[in-house]
Amino acid sequence: MWSRLPLGERLRAEVGSPRRARRLDSSPRSRVWRVELSGTAAVVKQLVGGPEATERYAREVAALTLASRIDPPVVPMLLGTDPDQRVLVLEYLEYLEHQRPREDWVVTHAEALARLHGCSGVEDTGVRPAWSDPTPADIGSFFRLLLRARPRARRRRQQLTQRLGVVSQMTADGGELDYSAVALTAI
C-alpha cells in the first residue's frame, strides 16, 4: 500500500514540516493522513484514482473555500493546497475523534447542509462544485465508517445493500441509479 506523504517543498514552506504522519482510512478515491504541523494536528488529503481526480480536487477546494464563509464553521479550515499533487491540508477536528454521533445526527447534518447551500449566491455561479454520483466503492467506504461509528448501523447497511442489489438488478439494462434517493429510503 502506497503511504508516502505527498507534501512538496512549497506546501511545506506554507504549512510547516509534518511530524508523526499516520495514514487513516479513506475512500478509494483519496489517501488521508493525520499529521502534526508546528505542534498542531492537521489532516493531509490527496485525491487519487481515475482521470476525474483533478476535477474532484477542484470541486473540493471550491466547496471548502465557499463553505469557509459560514460562521460557525461546518467544515474544517483549508490550511493549504497543492493543485499539482491534488493535495489539501485541513484543520484536524480533534473533538470528533472522541465523540460519538448524537442520536439526532441526521437533523444536525441536514441543518449544516442547508447552511452550506445558503453560503453562495449568483456571484458564485461557475465556482460552486457540480454534483457527481458516489461510486459503489464510495458507498462501501461510507458504510464501513458508519459501522465503526455506530454498530446499530449494521442493520441499516444490510437493508440498504439489499435495496442497492435490487436497484442494480433493475438498472442492469443501462438505466441510471439515483444513490441519493436510495440512501434516503434507508434512513
C-alpha positions as CSV (number, residue, x, y, z in Angstrom):
1,M,0.0,0.0,0.0
2,W,1.4,3.4,-1.0
3,S,1.9,5.6,2.1
4,R,4.4,8.3,1.2
5,L,3.1,11.7,2.5
6,P,2.7,13.9,-0.7
7,L,3.8,17.2,0.9
8,G,6.0,19.1,-1.6
9,E,8.5,21.8,-0.7
10,R,6.2,24.7,-1.5
11,L,3.4,23.3,0.7
12,R,5.9,22.5,3.5
13,A,7.1,26.1,3.4
14,E,3.4,27.3,3.6
15,V,2.2,25.0,6.4
16,G,5.3,23.6,8.0
17,S,7.1,20.3,8.1
18,P,4.9,17.3,9.1
19,R,5.7,15.1,12.0
20,R,4.0,12.0,13.3
21,A,2.2,11.2,10.0
22,R,-0.3,8.4,10.3
23,R,-2.3,7.0,7.4
24,L,-6.1,7.0,8.0
25,D,-8.9,5.0,6.4
26,S,-10.4,6.8,3.4
27,S,-12.4,6.2,0.3
28,P,-10.7,4.5,-2.7
29,R,-10.6,7.9,-4.4
30,S,-8.4,9.6,-1.7
31,R,-5.5,9.0,0.7
32,V,-5.6,10.7,4.1
33,W,-3.1,11.2,6.8
34,R,-3.2,12.7,10.3
35,V,-0.1,14.8,10.8
36,E,1.4,17.3,13.2
37,L,2.4,20.7,11.8
38,S,4.2,23.1,14.1
39,G,2.8,21.2,17.1
40,T,-0.8,21.3,15.8
41,A,-2.8,18.4,14.5
42,A,-3.8,18.6,10.8
43,V,-5.1,16.3,8.0
44,V,-3.4,15.9,4.6
45,K,-5.7,14.6,1.9
46,Q,-4.7,13.6,-1.6
47,L,-7.3,12.9,-4.2
48,V,-6.4,10.0,-6.4
49,G,-8.0,7.4,-8.7
50,G,-9.0,8.0,-12.2
51,P,-8.9,10.8,-14.8
52,E,-11.6,12.7,-12.9
53,A,-9.4,13.2,-9.8
54,T,-8.3,16.7,-11.0
55,E,-12.0,17.7,-11.3
56,R,-12.9,16.3,-7.9
57,Y,-9.9,18.2,-6.4
58,A,-11.1,21.5,-7.9
59,R,-14.6,20.9,-6.7
60,E,-13.5,20.1,-3.2
61,V,-11.2,23.2,-3.0
62,A,-14.1,25.3,-4.3
63,A,-16.6,23.8,-1.9
64,L,-14.2,24.3,1.1
65,T,-13.5,27.8,0.1
66,L,-17.2,28.7,-0.2
67,A,-18.1,26.9,3.0
68,S,-15.4,28.8,4.9
69,R,-17.8,31.8,4.8
70,I,-20.1,30.1,7.3
71,D,-19.9,31.0,10.9
72,P,-20.0,28.9,13.0
73,P,-18.0,26.6,10.7
74,V,-19.5,23.4,9.2
75,V,-16.2,22.2,7.5
76,P,-12.6,22.1,8.6
77,M,-10.5,25.1,7.7
78,L,-8.4,24.7,4.5
79,L,-4.8,25.4,5.5
80,G,-3.0,24.9,2.2
81,T,-3.3,23.3,-1.2
82,D,-1.1,21.8,-3.9
83,P,-3.0,21.5,-7.2
84,D,-0.2,19.6,-9.0
85,Q,-0.4,16.8,-6.5
86,R,-4.1,17.3,-5.7
87,V,-3.3,17.7,-2.0
88,L,-5.3,19.6,0.6
89,V,-4.1,20.4,4.1
90,L,-7.0,20.7,6.5
91,E,-7.6,21.6,10.1
92,Y,-7.9,18.5,12.3
93,L,-11.2,18.5,14.3
94,E,-9.9,16.8,17.4
95,Y,-13.3,16.8,19.2
96,L,-14.7,14.4,16.6
97,E,-12.2,11.7,17.4
98,H,-13.6,11.1,20.9
99,Q,-17.3,12.0,20.3
100,R,-19.9,9.5,19.2
101,P,-22.6,10.8,16.8
102,R,-25.7,12.1,18.6
103,E,-28.9,10.2,18.1
104,D,-30.3,13.2,16.1
105,W,-27.2,13.5,13.8
106,V,-29.3,13.4,10.7
107,V,-31.1,16.7,11.8
108,T,-27.7,18.3,12.6
109,H,-26.4,17.1,9.3
110,A,-29.4,18.5,7.4
111,E,-29.1,21.9,9.1
112,A,-25.4,22.0,8.1
113,L,-26.2,21.1,4.5
114,A,-28.9,23.9,4.4
115,R,-26.3,26.4,5.7
116,L,-23.8,25.2,3.1
117,H,-26.4,25.6,0.3
118,G,-27.1,29.1,1.5
119,C,-23.5,30.3,1.6
120,S,-23.2,31.1,-2.1
121,G,-25.0,33.4,-4.4
122,V,-25.3,34.4,-8.0
123,E,-21.8,35.8,-7.9
124,D,-20.5,32.2,-7.3
125,T,-22.1,30.8,-10.5
126,G,-19.5,28.5,-12.1
127,V,-17.5,28.3,-8.9
128,R,-19.9,26.0,-7.0
129,P,-19.0,22.4,-7.3
130,A,-21.1,20.2,-9.6
131,W,-22.6,17.1,-8.2
132,S,-21.0,13.7,-9.0
133,D,-22.6,10.5,-8.0
134,P,-20.8,8.3,-5.5
135,T,-19.4,5.1,-6.8
136,P,-20.2,1.7,-5.3
137,A,-16.7,1.8,-3.6
138,D,-17.6,5.2,-2.1
139,I,-20.8,3.8,-0.7
140,G,-19.0,0.8,0.8
141,S,-16.4,3.1,2.4
142,F,-19.2,5.3,3.9
143,F,-20.8,2.2,5.4
144,R,-17.6,1.0,6.9
145,L,-17.3,4.4,8.5
146,L,-20.8,4.1,9.8
147,L,-20.2,0.6,11.2
148,R,-17.2,1.9,13.2
149,A,-19.1,4.9,14.5
150,R,-22.3,3.1,15.4
151,P,-22.7,-0.7,15.5
152,R,-26.5,-0.4,15.1
153,A,-25.9,0.9,11.6
154,R,-25.1,-2.7,10.5
155,R,-28.9,-3.5,10.1
156,R,-29.4,-0.3,8.1
157,R,-26.4,-1.1,5.9
158,Q,-27.7,-4.6,5.3
159,Q,-31.1,-3.1,4.3
160,L,-29.5,-0.6,2.0
161,T,-27.2,-3.2,0.5
162,Q,-30.3,-5.3,-0.3
163,R,-32.0,-2.3,-1.8
164,L,-28.9,-1.4,-3.9
165,G,-28.8,-5.0,-5.1
166,V,-32.5,-4.9,-6.2
167,V,-32.0,-1.5,-7.8
168,S,-28.8,-2.6,-9.6
169,Q,-30.6,-5.6,-11.0
170,M,-33.4,-3.2,-12.1
171,T,-30.8,-0.9,-13.8
172,A,-28.8,-3.6,-15.4
173,D,-30.3,-2.6,-18.8
174,G,-28.4,0.6,-18.7
175,G,-30.6,2.8,-16.5
176,E,-29.0,5.2,-14.0
177,L,-29.1,4.6,-10.3
178,D,-30.1,7.6,-8.1
179,Y,-28.0,6.9,-5.0
180,S,-29.4,9.8,-3.1
181,A,-33.0,8.5,-3.4
182,V,-31.9,5.0,-2.4
183,A,-29.9,6.4,0.6
184,L,-32.8,8.5,1.8
185,T,-35.0,5.4,1.9
186,A,-32.5,3.7,4.2
187,I,-32.5,6.5,6.9
